């Protein structure tokens, strides 16, 4: 009986819901202008947020491709003088082993790092550049990932260095390079010239533990010598691993942190030379990503905030439209109350109508969001490695859009629905001015409209500021030349070259490239500006006093030859360039930029000063040159410390050949490839592109996308504010038609009526403009956090440009209904209602 009663009640509820939906649909269809404006307003707000979600999702929010990703935490060491969220967490293998063996807070701790390798199916094939993970043998078990073919790593395969050359291949490599052959188990492949036996194939959905990198292979950490320096597992201060783990059931992050703090203190006492002032931190995946890339995190937060502001303007707009309709529907509400409808029924009906608007707006907003996502897809990553920025309108984006739609329905529909349901039945039935709510309620819509204008001003100022700042940076240039340069990267270790062989190869390839017709000069460097592989050096400047607890600094660096500054047009302000004589047996030297010198030796001549590298032998390096500060990672970056080393004094690594052409740089691609082939046909050549193309990808295109997105958000907000202001003034005119008729009947002329109505609109605009300009100051703080160099200089012109634009468009929005009011026929007005 109870079950039948519940079924009956459920059927009645569904029937009532269906009735509400049908009635709401008919009501909205009967008012097409209102419906179209409301749906388009919501589409703009919801679509903007969907697009920003896809952006933030690609950079920060996308969960790890493992079961129960929310349980995975990142663990690693940081300096005791840094905040736990200030930098990425990296750990040495020796520290990882101690933490893993001593910690009881986790079900398992696994370590990994990403490496590049020359891949070949056999010795007769030329290697192809691939990227994969060297990982502890327990990683897949800890992450809950099982191979779809074959097996995972056995415990003994992660115990002895260089003994167990086994590999699990990624699913894409399995399909693309191994023909999706399910008999691949036991087959041998070559990675950096070493033979590895395939023991398994990873699932297609498991691409690794980085949101940007697709791993093509997985090898045990104990096989690290095939990819990195043999000492990488032995040195306790070689912090090159990321550690992730799952907390045990019932253990909190705070409890785990307390345990890790105790372990860190013990390690500091046991190994003071390497672990002094080092603490162990635990972070969620989101915290770890934000710490590893603060500029992207701040940018995502800024764009998301602007999108939420646009959504607020849209919801305020629709709420105003609903409030405008309330007087017209007052009699309908009163009659429904008179024939027995309850106030809760009326609220439910009106909320249903709001949900219908939100659903329609959400559906239309997907189109707006998809357009924004396509714009974000213009951002490229300049590398041949499997690194991608995946902006997707996937299931998570659809769920997010649905949540935003429902939330917006509640946000804009609840208050008007409750107010409409409180209609005074007696007053409505007696009065012609239906549902006159009294003056005490009339401040709500003007406040909403003024707030809309204020928010729009903030978004517009931010958009214009970013546009002008980025354009100014582009106009100033990066501080180096971008024309007539061809870039070509190669890594001799991919084909098992020794350090001596690598050094000889770099000398030979540069010498032969200079003999190619059309080549003006050739330089060798470990990296070039705006690329993704710029290095870093940990050092101690001579005479500089660090804060208590901090003993070194890490700055961006590059290893270069004597032709690098000339080829790239970099300016040497003092001292000398590196030379061919700065070899392995010569005294160690370096060139620092202005920012480095101003930070560590302010007001002093840096030439002759020294820095101590925090390498294994901790050598002293003398500064012999001062370079002008330029751009290194992004066109909008602030002044950044940089140090250049002669590449012949450092261990060989992947190098970029920079060829300066007499004419078109791209025309050198084929002959320079041939030069490399004559030296070693098996050596992979990658990241072949002109400096023009690299600069366009890393500077111009990103700036264009960001300014277009932010500018679009600003225009969306302003358009919605205009609609809101127009709707408010039109509503006020309709409410005051009789009053206007009386004024005109007793002598008021049309200009007086026009001024009276315009005054209301302009006062709201001015109030919103003032509040918006004040809010723009706060927005500047966020901009300074995201783009230090561009935002440090205030730009009053941006504000001065926004003020007349906002005043002009709001004047037009108020003028149209004011002009209509001034043309009211007094006779008809006196008959109104």
VENFEN-V612511 format. One record per residue. N is the residue number from 1. RES is the residue in three letters. PHI is phi in radians with two decimals (none if undefined). OMEGA is omega in radians with two decimals (999 if undefined). Layout:
n res phi omega
N RES PHI OMEGA
N RES PHI OMEGA
This chain:
n res phi omega
1 UNK none 3.14
2 UNK -1.07 -3.14
3 UNK -1.17 3.12
4 UNK -1.13 3.13
5 UNK -1.12 3.12
6 UNK -1.12 3.12
7 UNK -1.11 -3.13
8 UNK -1.13 3.12
9 UNK -1.08 3.13
10 UNK -1.11 3.12
11 UNK -1.15 3.12
12 UNK -1.10 -3.13
13 UNK -1.09 3.12
14 UNK -1.13 3.14
15 UNK -1.13 3.12
16 UNK -1.15 3.10
17 UNK -1.08 3.13
18 UNK -1.09 3.10
19 UNK -1.12 3.11
20 UNK -1.09 -3.14
21 UNK -1.12 -3.13
22 UNK -1.11 -3.13
23 UNK -1.15 3.12
24 UNK -1.10 3.11
25 UNK -1.08 3.13
26 UNK -1.11 3.14
27 UNK -1.10 -3.13
28 UNK -1.21 3.11
29 UNK -1.14 -3.13
30 UNK -1.26 3.11
31 UNK -2.17 -3.00
32 UNK -1.10 -3.12
33 UNK -1.12 3.09
34 UNK -1.02 -3.08
35 UNK -1.11 -3.10
36 UNK -1.12 -3.13
37 UNK -1.10 -3.12
38 UNK -1.13 -3.12
39 UNK -1.13 3.14
40 UNK -1.15 3.10
41 UNK -1.05 3.14
42 UNK -1.17 3.13
43 UNK -1.05 3.12
44 UNK -1.13 -3.11
45 UNK -1.15 -3.12
46 UNK -1.21 3.14
47 UNK -1.10 3.11
48 UNK -1.05 3.14
49 UNK -1.23 3.08
50 UNK -1.11 3.12
51 UNK -1.10 3.14
52 UNK -1.17 3.08
53 UNK -1.13 3.13
54 UNK -1.10 3.11
55 UNK -1.20 3.14
56 UNK -1.14 3.14
57 UNK -1.13 -3.13
58 UNK -1.14 -3.09
59 UNK -1.50 -2.92
60 UNK -2.33 -2.83
61 UNK -1.60 -3.04
62 UNK -1.09 -3.08
63 UNK -1.22 3.07
64 UNK -1.07 -3.12
65 UNK -1.40 -3.13
66 UNK -2.37 3.06
67 UNK -1.08 3.09
68 UNK 0.83 -3.06
69 UNK -1.12 -3.13
70 UNK -1.15 3.14
71 UNK -1.49 -3.04
72 UNK -1.53 3.12
73 UNK -2.12 3.07
74 UNK -1.83 -3.10
75 UNK -2.19 3.11
76 UNK -3.05 -3.07
77 UNK -1.74 3.05
78 UNK -2.41 3.07
79 UNK -1.22 -3.10
80 UNK -1.18 3.13
81 UNK -1.63 3.10
82 UNK -1.84 3.01
83 UNK -1.17 -3.11
84 UNK -1.04 -3.11
85 UNK -1.72 -2.98
86 UNK -1.54 -3.07
87 UNK -2.66 3.13
88 UNK -1.28 -3.11
89 UNK -1.65 3.08
90 UNK -2.30 -3.03
91 UNK -2.43 3.03
92 UNK -1.38 -3.13
93 UNK -1.11 -3.11
94 UNK -1.16 3.06
95 UNK -1.13 3.13
96 UNK -1.03 -3.11
97 UNK -1.08 3.12
98 UNK -1.17 3.13
99 UNK -1.12 -3.14
100 UNK -1.05 -3.06
101 UNK -1.32 -3.05
102 UNK -1.71 -3.05
103 UNK -1.32 3.07
104 UNK -2.05 -3.07
105 UNK -1.51 -3.01
106 UNK -2.10 3.00
107 UNK -1.22 3.10
108 UNK -3.13 3.06
109 UNK -2.13 -3.11
110 UNK -2.23 -3.11
111 UNK -2.07 3.14
112 UNK -2.78 3.03
113 UNK -2.70 3.11
114 UNK -1.72 3.14
115 UNK -2.37 3.01
116 UNK -1.80 -3.10
117 UNK -2.69 2.98
118 UNK -1.49 -3.08
119 UNK -1.76 3.03
120 UNK -2.56 -3.14
121 UNK -1.29 3.04
122 UNK -2.79 -3.03
123 UNK -1.18 -3.10
124 UNK -1.46 -3.09
125 UNK -1.69 3.03
126 UNK -1.27 -3.11
127 UNK -1.23 3.05
128 UNK -1.98 -3.11
129 UNK -1.30 3.11
130 UNK -2.31 3.12
131 UNK -2.24 -3.11
132 UNK -2.61 -3.10
133 UNK -2.11 2.85
134 UNK -1.73 -2.94
135 UNK -2.52 3.04
136 UNK -1.20 -3.02
137 UNK -1.08 -3.09
138 UNK -1.65 -2.98
139 UNK -1.06 -3.08
140 UNK -1.15 3.10
141 UNK -1.16 3.12
142 UNK -1.11 -3.12
143 UNK -1.41 3.14
144 UNK 1.34 -3.12
145 UNK -1.94 3.12
146 UNK -2.11 3.09
147 UNK -1.02 3.10
148 UNK -1.41 3.05
149 UNK -2.35 3.09
150 UNK 1.43 -3.02
151 UNK -2.33 3.03
152 UNK -1.55 -3.14
153 UNK -1.36 3.05
154 UNK -1.45 -3.12
155 UNK -0.98 -3.08
156 UNK -1.25 3.14
157 UNK -1.39 3.12
158 UNK -2.17 -3.06
159 UNK -2.04 -3.02
160 UNK -1.95 3.13
161 UNK -1.06 2.99
162 UNK 1.08 -3.10
163 UNK -1.67 -3.00
164 UNK -1.92 -3.12
165 UNK -1.49 3.14
166 UNK -2.08 -3.07
167 UNK -2.55 2.93
168 UNK -1.84 -3.07
169 UNK -1.60 3.05
170 UNK -1.22 -3.05
171 UNK -1.14 3.14
172 UNK -1.17 3.07
173 UNK -1.13 3.08
174 UNK -1.01 -3.13
175 UNK -1.39 -3.00
176 UNK -1.38 -3.01
177 UNK -1.88 -3.08
178 UNK -1.96 3.02
179 UNK 1.16 -3.11
180 UNK 0.93 -3.13
181 UNK -1.36 -3.10
182 UNK -1.25 3.03
183 UNK -1.63 -3.06
184 UNK -1.27 -3.09
185 UNK -1.05 -3.12
186 UNK 1.56 3.13
187 UNK -1.29 3.14
188 UNK -1.77 3.03
189 UNK -2.17 -3.08
190 UNK -2.03 3.06
191 UNK -2.20 -3.07
192 UNK 0.95 3.10
193 UNK 1.45 3.10
194 UNK -1.64 3.09
195 UNK -1.49 3.09
196 UNK -2.16 3.12
197 UNK -1.66 -3.13
198 UNK -1.31 3.11
199 UNK -2.00 -3.12
200 UNK -2.99 3.09
201 UNK -2.20 -3.12
202 UNK -1.26 3.08
203 UNK -1.08 -3.11
204 UNK -1.07 -3.08
205 UNK -1.36 -3.14
206 UNK -1.62 -3.12
207 UNK -1.87 -3.11
208 UNK 2.11 -3.07
209 UNK -2.06 3.04
210 UNK -2.24 -3.04
211 UNK -1.24 -3.09
212 UNK -1.87 -2.96
213 UNK -1.87 3.02
214 UNK -1.76 -3.09
215 UNK -1.42 3.12
216 UNK -1.65 3.14
217 UNK -2.72 -3.14
218 UNK -2.38 -3.11
219 UNK -2.23 3.13
220 UNK -1.17 3.09
221 UNK -0.99 -3.10
222 UNK -1.18 3.05
223 UNK -1.75 -3.07
224 UNK -1.06 -3.06
225 UNK -1.09 3.09
226 UNK -1.33 -3.02
227 UNK -2.24 -3.09
228 UNK -2.34 -3.13
229 UNK -1.03 -3.10
230 UNK -1.01 -3.10
231 UNK -1.42 -3.03
232 UNK -1.11 3.13
233 UNK -1.65 -3.05
234 UNK -1.71 -3.05
235 UNK -1.33 -3.12
236 UNK -1.22 3.12
237 UNK -1.69 3.06
238 UNK -1.50 -3.03
239 UNK -1.50 -3.07
240 UNK -2.16 -3.10
241 UNK -1.99 2.98
242 UNK -1.80 -3.12
243 UNK -2.03 3.08
244 UNK -2.27 3.14
245 UNK -2.75 3.09
246 UNK -1.94 3.09
247 UNK -1.16 3.03
248 UNK -1.16 3.11
249 UNK -1.05 3.11
250 UNK 1.54 3.13
251 UNK -1.68 3.12
252 UNK -1.57 3.10
253 UNK -1.09 3.13
254 UNK -1.14 3.12
255 UNK -1.16 3.10
256 UNK -1.11 3.12
257 UNK -1.11 3.11
258 UNK -1.07 3.13
259 UNK -1.14 -3.13
260 UNK -1.13 3.10
261 UNK -1.10 3.10
262 UNK -1.14 3.12
263 UNK -1.10 3.14
264 UNK -1.07 3.12
265 UNK -1.10 3.11
266 UNK -1.14 3.13
267 UNK -1.16 3.12
268 UNK -1.14 3.10
269 UNK -1.21 -3.09
270 UNK -1.35 -3.06
271 UNK -2.30 -3.06
272 UNK -1.12 -3.11
273 UNK -1.19 -3.07
274 UNK -1.91 -3.02
275 UNK -2.01 3.11
276 UNK -1.11 3.13
277 UNK 1.04 3.09
278 UNK -1.90 3.06
279 UNK -1.99 3.12
280 UNK -1.89 -3.10
281 UNK -2.05 3.05
282 UNK -2.17 -3.11
283 UNK -2.40 2.96
284 UNK -1.25 3.14
285 UNK -1.06 3.14
286 UNK -1.12 3.11
287 UNK -1.06 -3.13
288 UNK -1.13 -3.14
289 UNK -1.18 3.13
290 UNK -1.11 -3.12
291 UNK -1.23 -3.10
292 UNK -1.33 -3.13
293 UNK -2.52 -3.10
294 UNK -1.02 -3.14
295 UNK -1.05 3.12
296 UNK -1.15 3.12
297 UNK -1.11 3.13
298 UNK -1.17 3.11
299 UNK -1.10 3.12
300 UNK -1.08 3.12
301 UNK -1.13 -3.13
302 UNK -1.14 -3.13
303 UNK -1.12 3.12
304 UNK -1.14 3.11
305 UNK -1.10 3.11
306 UNK -1.10 3.12
307 UNK -1.14 3.09
308 UNK -1.12 3.09
309 UNK -1.10 3.09
310 UNK -1.11 3.10
311 UNK -1.10 3.10
312 UNK -1.05 3.13
313 UNK -1.08 3.13
314 UNK -1.11 -3.13
315 UNK -1.15 3.08
316 UNK -1.09 3.11
317 UNK -1.08 -3.12
318 UNK -1.19 3.09
319 UNK -1.06 3.08
320 UNK -1.13 3.11
321 UNK -1.11 3.11
322 UNK -1.14 3.11
323 UNK -1.13 3.10
324 UNK -1.14 -3.12
325 UNK -1.41 -3.05
326 UNK -1.01 3.12
327 UNK -1.06 -3.12
328 UNK -1.17 -3.11
329 UNK -1.75 -3.08
330 UNK -1.09 3.13
331 UNK -1.12 3.09
332 UNK -1.04 3.13
333 UNK -1.10 -3.11
334 UNK -1.14 3.13
335 UNK -1.14 3.13
336 UNK -1.14 3.06
337 UNK -1.15 -3.09
338 UNK -1.15 -3.11
339 UNK -1.64 2.96
340 UNK 1.99 3.12
341 UNK -1.21 3.10
342 UNK -1.46 3.14
343 UNK -1.14 3.08
344 UNK -1.11 3.09
345 UNK -1.09 -3.13
346 UNK -1.13 3.11
347 UNK -1.07 3.13
348 UNK -1.07 3.14
349 UNK -1.10 -3.11
350 UNK -1.19 3.06
351 UNK -1.14 3.09
352 UNK -1.05 3.09
353 UNK -1.08 3.10
354 UNK -1.10 3.11
355 UNK -1.13 3.09
356 UNK -1.08 3.08
357 UNK -1.07 -3.11
358 UNK -1.14 3.12
359 UNK -1.10 3.12
360 UNK -1.11 3.10
361 UNK -1.13 3.10
362 UNK -1.13 3.12
363 UNK -1.11 3.10
364 UNK -1.18 3.14
365 UNK -1.14 3.09
366 UNK -1.07 3.08
367 UNK -1.14 3.10
368 UNK -1.11 3.13
369 UNK -1.11 3.13
370 UNK -1.15 3.09
371 UNK -1.09 3.09
372 UNK -1.11 3.13
373 UNK -1.12 3.10
374 UNK -1.08 3.09
375 UNK -1.15 3.10
376 UNK -1.10 -3.13
377 UNK -1.18 3.06
378 UNK -1.27 3.08
379 UNK -1.29 -3.11
380 UNK -1.92 3.03
381 UNK -1.87 -3.03
382 UNK -1.37 3.11
383 UNK -2.75 3.04
384 UNK -1.54 3.11
385 UNK -1.29 -3.10
386 UNK -1.31 3.12
387 UNK -1.99 -3.04
388 UNK -2.34 2.95
389 UNK -1.86 -3.02
390 UNK -1.69 3.04
391 UNK -1.56 -2.98
392 UNK -2.27 2.95
393 UNK -1.75 -3.04
394 UNK -1.67 -3.10
395 UNK -1.05 -3.14
396 UNK -1.15 3.10
397 UNK -1.16 3.11
398 UNK -1.15 3.11
399 UNK -1.10 3.11
400 UNK -1.05 3.13
401 UNK -1.10 3.12
402 UNK -1.13 3.13
403 UNK -1.10 3.12
404 UNK -1.08 -3.14
405 UNK -1.09 -3.13
406 UNK -1.13 3.14
407 UNK -1.09 3.14
408 UNK -1.17 3.10
409 UNK -1.06 3.11
410 UNK -1.16 -3.08
411 UNK -1.11 -3.07
412 UNK -1.64 -3.02
413 UNK -1.80 -2.98
414 UNK -1.19 -3.09
415 UNK -1.11 3.08
416 UNK -1.03 -3.14
417 UNK -1.16 3.13
418 UNK -1.12 3.13
419 UNK -1.12 3.14
420 UNK -1.12 -3.12
421 UNK -1.26 3.12
422 UNK -1.58 -3.11
423 UNK -0.96 3.09
424 UNK -1.38 -3.03
425 UNK -1.02 -3.09
426 UNK -1.15 -3.12
427 UNK -1.11 -3.13
428 UNK -1.16 -3.08
429 UNK -1.23 -3.12
430 UNK -1.58 -2.94
431 UNK -1.68 3.02
432 UNK -1.38 3.11
433 UNK -1.42 -2.97
434 UNK -1.01 3.02
435 UNK 1.04 3.11
436 UNK -1.03 -3.00
437 UNK -1.45 -3.10
438 UNK 1.58 -3.05
439 UNK -1.11 -3.08
440 UNK -1.17 -3.13
441 UNK -1.73 -2.96
442 UNK -1.45 3.13
443 UNK -1.44 -3.03
444 UNK -1.09 -3.11
445 UNK -1.16 3.07
446 UNK -1.00 3.12
447 UNK -1.13 3.10
448 UNK -1.05 -3.10
449 UNK -1.14 3.10
450 UNK -1.06 3.11
451 UNK -1.16 3.09
452 UNK -1.02 3.13
453 UNK -1.08 -3.13
454 UNK -1.07 -3.14
455 UNK -1.10 3.13
456 UNK -1.09 3.11
457 UNK -1.09 3.13
458 UNK -1.04 -3.11
459 UNK -1.12 3.14
460 UNK -1.15 3.12
461 UNK -1.09 3.12
462 UNK -1.06 -3.12
463 UNK -1.09 -3.10
464 UNK -1.19 3.11
465 UNK -1.07 3.14
466 UNK -1.07 -3.12
467 UNK -1.06 -3.10
468 UNK -1.16 -3.12
469 UNK -1.16 -3.14
470 UNK -1.13 3.14
471 UNK -1.12 3.10
472 UNK -1.12 3.11
473 UNK -1.13 3.11
474 UNK -1.10 -3.14
475 UNK -1.15 3.13
476 UNK -1.22 -3.13
477 UNK 1.49 -3.05
478 UNK -1.49 -3.10
479 UNK 1.66 3.07
480 UNK -2.61 -3.11
481 UNK -1.43 3.11
482 UNK -2.14 -3.08
483 UNK -1.66 3.04
484 UNK 1.03 3.11
485 UNK -2.18 3.05
486 UNK -1.98 -3.12
487 UNK -1.91 3.14
488 UNK -2.63 -3.04
489 UNK -1.97 3.03
490 UNK -2.60 -3.09
491 UNK -2.28 -3.09
492 UNK -1.08 3.13
493 UNK -1.17 3.10
494 UNK -1.14 3.09
495 UNK -2.05 2.97
496 UNK 1.12 3.03
497 UNK -1.29 2.99
498 UNK -1.36 3.12
499 UNK -1.06 3.14
500 UNK -1.15 3.12
501 UNK -1.15 3.12
502 UNK -1.11 3.14
503 UNK -1.06 3.13
504 UNK -1.16 3.13
505 UNK -1.09 -3.12
506 UNK -1.09 3.12
507 UNK -1.12 -3.08
508 UNK -1.19 -3.08
509 UNK -1.18 3.10
510 UNK -1.18 -3.12
511 UNK -1.11 -3.12
512 UNK -1.23 3.13
513 UNK -1.14 3.14
514 UNK -1.14 -3.14
515 UNK -1.50 3.14
516 UNK -1.27 3.10
517 UNK -1.02 -3.13
518 UNK 1.65 3.12
519 UNK -1.59 3.14
520 UNK -1.53 3.10
521 UNK -2.75 3.13
522 UNK -2.39 3.09
523 UNK -2.20 3.09
524 UNK -2.08 -3.14
525 UNK -2.67 3.09
526 UNK -1.27 3.11
527 UNK -2.84 3.07
528 UNK -2.20 -3.13
529 UNK -1.01 3.10
530 UNK 1.30 3.12
531 UNK -1.48 -3.07
532 UNK -1.55 -2.99
533 UNK -2.00 3.11
534 UNK -1.16 -3.07
535 UNK -1.50 3.12
536 UNK -2.55 3.14
537 UNK -2.24 3.05
538 UNK -1.70 -2.98
539 UNK -2.63 3.08
540 UNK -2.20 3.10
541 UNK -1.18 -3.13
542 UNK -1.10 3.06
543 UNK 1.43 -3.11
544 UNK -1.62 -3.12
545 UNK -1.74 3.11
546 UNK -1.35 3.03
547 UNK -1.04 -3.12
548 UNK -1.02 3.11
549 UNK 1.68 3.11
550 UNK -1.91 -3.02
551 UNK -2.13 -3.11
552 UNK -2.71 3.09
553 UNK -2.27 3.08
554 UNK -2.00 -3.09
555 UNK -2.21 3.09
556 UNK -1.14 -3.09
557 UNK -2.63 3.03
558 UNK -2.59 3.04
559 UNK -1.77 -2.98
560 UNK -2.31 3.01
561 UNK -1.90 -3.03
562 UNK -1.28 -3.12
563 UNK -1.77 -2.98
564 UNK -1.13 -3.09
565 UNK -1.10 -3.13
566 UNK -1.20 -3.10
567 UNK -1.10 -3.11
568 UNK -1.58 3.12
569 UNK 1.21 3.10
570 UNK -1.34 -3.04
571 UNK -1.70 3.04
572 UNK -1.72 -3.03
573 UNK -1.48 -3.11
574 UNK -2.73 3.11
575 UNK 1.32 -3.07
576 UNK -2.18 3.06
577 UNK -1.42 2.98
578 UNK -1.21 -3.10
579 UNK -2.32 3.12
580 UNK -1.14 -3.13
581 UNK -1.36 3.11
582 UNK -1.38 -3.10
583 UNK -1.74 -3.05
584 UNK -1.10 -3.09
585 UNK -1.64 -3.12
586 UNK -1.54 3.07
587 UNK -1.00 -3.10
588 UNK -1.25 -3.11
589 UNK -2.36 3.12
590 UNK -2.78 3.02
591 UNK -2.09 3.11
592 UNK -1.97 3.09
593 UNK -1.61 -3.08
594 UNK -1.01 -3.09
595 UNK -1.07 3.10
596 UNK -1.05 -3.10
597 UNK -1.13 -3.12
598 UNK -1.16 -3.12
599 UNK -1.29 -2.98
600 UNK -1.67 3.11
601 UNK -2.37 -3.07
602 UNK -1.07 3.11
603 UNK 1.25 -3.11
604 UNK -2.07 3.06
605 UNK -1.39 -3.09
606 UNK -1.31 -3.10
607 UNK -1.13 -3.12
608 UNK 1.68 3.08
609 UNK -1.27 -3.07
610 UNK -2.24 2.97
611 UNK -2.27 3.09
612 UNK -1.81 3.12
613 UNK -1.33 3.11
614 UNK -1.57 3.02
615 UNK -1.52 -3.03
616 UNK -1.11 -3.14
617 UNK -1.64 3.09
618 UNK 0.81 -3.09
619 UNK -1.34 2.98
620 UNK -1.50 3.14
621 UNK -2.18 -3.11
622 UNK -1.63 3.10
623 UNK -1.39 -3.12
624 UNK -2.02 -3.12
625 UNK -2.64 3.09
626 UNK -2.15 -3.11
627 UNK -1.84 3.06
628 UNK -1.23 3.12
629 UNK -1.19 3.12
630 UNK -2.26 3.09
631 UNK -1.67 -3.04
632 UNK -2.09 -3.07
633 UNK -2.04 -3.05
634 UNK -2.67 -3.05
635 UNK -1.11 -3.09
636 UNK -1.76 -3.12
637 UNK -1.26 3.06
638 UNK -1.35 3.10
639 UNK -0.97 -2.98
640 UNK -2.10 3.10
641 UNK -1.21 -3.11
642 UNK -2.61 3.11
643 UNK -2.38 -3.14
644 UNK -1.93 3.08
645 UNK -2.07 2.98
646 UNK -1.14 -3.03
647 UNK -1.17 -3.12
648 UNK -1.28 3.13
649 UNK -1.72 -3.08
650 UNK -2.17 3.10
651 UNK -1.04 -3.13
652 UNK -1.03 -3.14
653 UNK -2.66 3.04
654 UNK -0.96 -3.10
655 UNK -2.20 3.07
656 UNK -1.82 3.02
657 UNK -1.62 3.13
658 UNK -1.85 -3.11
659 UNK -1.84 3.09
660 UNK -1.58 -3.07
661 UNK -1.77 3.01
662 UNK -1.26 -3.14
663 UNK -2.21 -3.13
664 UNK -1.27 -3.10
665 UNK -1.13 -3.10
666 UNK -1.09 -3.12
667 UNK -1.21 3.13
668 UNK -1.49 -3.03
669 UNK -1.02 -3.08
670 UNK -1.12 -3.13
671 UNK -1.11 3.13
672 UNK -1.29 3.00
673 UNK -1.03 -3.13
674 UNK -1.14 3.09
675 UNK -1.05 -3.14
676 UNK -1.15 -3.13
677 UNK -1.11 3.13
678 UNK -1.17 3.10
679 UNK -1.47 3.12
680 UNK -2.84 -3.09
681 UNK -1.20 -3.10
682 UNK -1.59 -3.07
683 UNK -1.35 3.10
684 UNK -1.14 3.05
685 UNK -1.98 -3.08
686 UNK -2.49 -3.11
687 UNK 0.89 3.10
688 UNK -1.51 3.13
689 UNK -2.86 3.08
690 UNK -1.40 3.08
691 UNK -1.14 3.06
692 UNK -1.01 -3.12
693 UNK -1.14 3.12
694 UNK -1.08 -3.13
695 UNK -1.15 3.11
696 UNK -1.10 -3.13
697 UNK -1.17 -2.99
698 UNK -1.51 -3.09
699 UNK -2.10 -2.99
700 UNK -1.09 -3.03
701 UNK -1.17 3.13
702 UNK -1.12 3.11
703 UNK -1.08 3.14
704 UNK -1.08 -3.14
705 UNK -1.12 -3.09
706 UNK -1.12 -3.13
707 UNK -1.19 3.10
708 UNK -1.15 -3.14
709 UNK -1.12 -3.10
710 UNK -1.17 3.08
711 UNK -1.10 3.09
712 UNK -1.09 3.09
713 UNK -1.09 3.13
714 UNK -1.11 3.14
715 UNK -1.18 3.08
716 UNK -1.06 -3.14
717 UNK -1.08 -3.14
718 UNK -1.17 3.12
719 UNK -1.07 3.12
720 UNK -1.16 3.11
721 UNK -1.12 3.10
722 UNK -1.08 3.12
723 UNK -1.08 3.13
724 UNK -1.10 3.14
725 UNK -1.16 3.11
726 UNK -1.04 -3.13
727 UNK -1.10 -3.14
728 UNK -1.13 -3.11
729 UNK -1.15 3.11
730 UNK -1.08 3.11
731 UNK -1.13 3.13
732 UNK -1.10 3.12
733 UNK -1.11 -3.14
734 UNK -1.12 3.13
735 UNK -1.28 -3.06
736 UNK -1.86 -3.10
737 UNK -1.02 -3.13
738 UNK -1.11 3.12
739 UNK -1.06 -3.14
740 UNK -1.10 3.11
741 UNK -1.07 3.13
742 UNK -1.11 3.13
743 UNK -1.01 -3.13
744 UNK -1.24 3.14
745 UNK -1.16 -3.10
746 UNK -1.73 2.95
747 UNK 2.15 3.13
748 UNK -1.19 3.11
749 UNK -1.61 -3.06
750 UNK -1.11 3.10
751 UNK -1.02 3.12
752 UNK -1.15 3.10
753 UNK -1.12 3.14
754 UNK -1.05 3.14
755 UNK -1.13 -3.12
756 UNK -1.07 -3.10
757 UNK -1.29 -3.14
758 UNK -1.09 -3.10
759 UNK -1.00 -3.13
760 UNK -1.07 -3.12
761 UNK -1.15 -3.10
762 UNK -1.24 3.07
763 UNK -1.09 3.08
764 UNK -1.09 3.14
765 UNK -1.09 -3.13
766 UNK -1.13 3.11
767 UNK -1.09 3.11
768 UNK -1.12 3.14
769 UNK -1.13 -3.14
770 UNK -1.10 3.14
771 UNK -1.09 -3.14
772 UNK -1.13 3.12
773 UNK -1.16 3.06
774 UNK -1.12 3.10
775 UNK -1.11 3.13
776 UNK -1.12 3.09
777 UNK -1.09 3.09
778 UNK -1.12 3.11
779 UNK -1.11 3.12
780 UNK -1.10 3.10
781 UNK -1.10 3.11
782 UNK -1.13 3.12
783 UNK -1.12 3.13
784 UNK -1.12 3.10
785 UNK -1.23 -3.07
786 UNK -1.46 -3.05
787 UNK -2.32 -2.95
788 UNK -0.99 -3.00
789 UNK -1.23 -3.08
790 UNK -1.28 -3.01
791 UNK -1.63 -3.13
792 UNK -1.24 3.14
793 UNK -1.71 -3.13
794 UNK -1.29 -3.06
795 UNK -2.22 -3.13
796 UNK -1.13 -3.14
797 UNK -1.10 3.11
798 UNK -1.04 3.13
799 UNK -1.20 -3.13
800 UNK -1.12 3.11
801 UNK -1.35 -3.11
802 UNK -1.30 -3.05
803 UNK -0.98 -3.12
804 UNK -1.14 3.12
805 UNK -1.12 -3.13
806 UNK -1.11 3.13
807 UNK -1.10 -3.10
808 UNK -1.15 -3.07
809 UNK -1.25 3.10
810 UNK -1.25 3.06
811 UNK -1.09 3.12
812 UNK -1.10 -3.13
813 UNK -1.10 3.12
814 UNK -1.48 -3.06
815 UNK -1.18 -3.06
816 UNK -1.03 3.09
817 UNK -1.19 3.10
818 UNK -1.15 3.10
819 UNK -1.11 3.11
820 UNK -1.13 3.12
821 UNK -1.14 -3.11
822 UNK -1.21 -3.14
823 UNK -1.78 3.12
824 UNK -1.13 3.05
825 UNK -1.36 -3.09
826 UNK -0.99 -3.13
827 UNK -1.13 3.13
828 UNK -1.16 -3.13
829 UNK -1.14 -3.14
830 UNK -1.23 3.08
831 UNK -1.53 -3.05
832 UNK -1.07 3.14
833 UNK 0.97 999
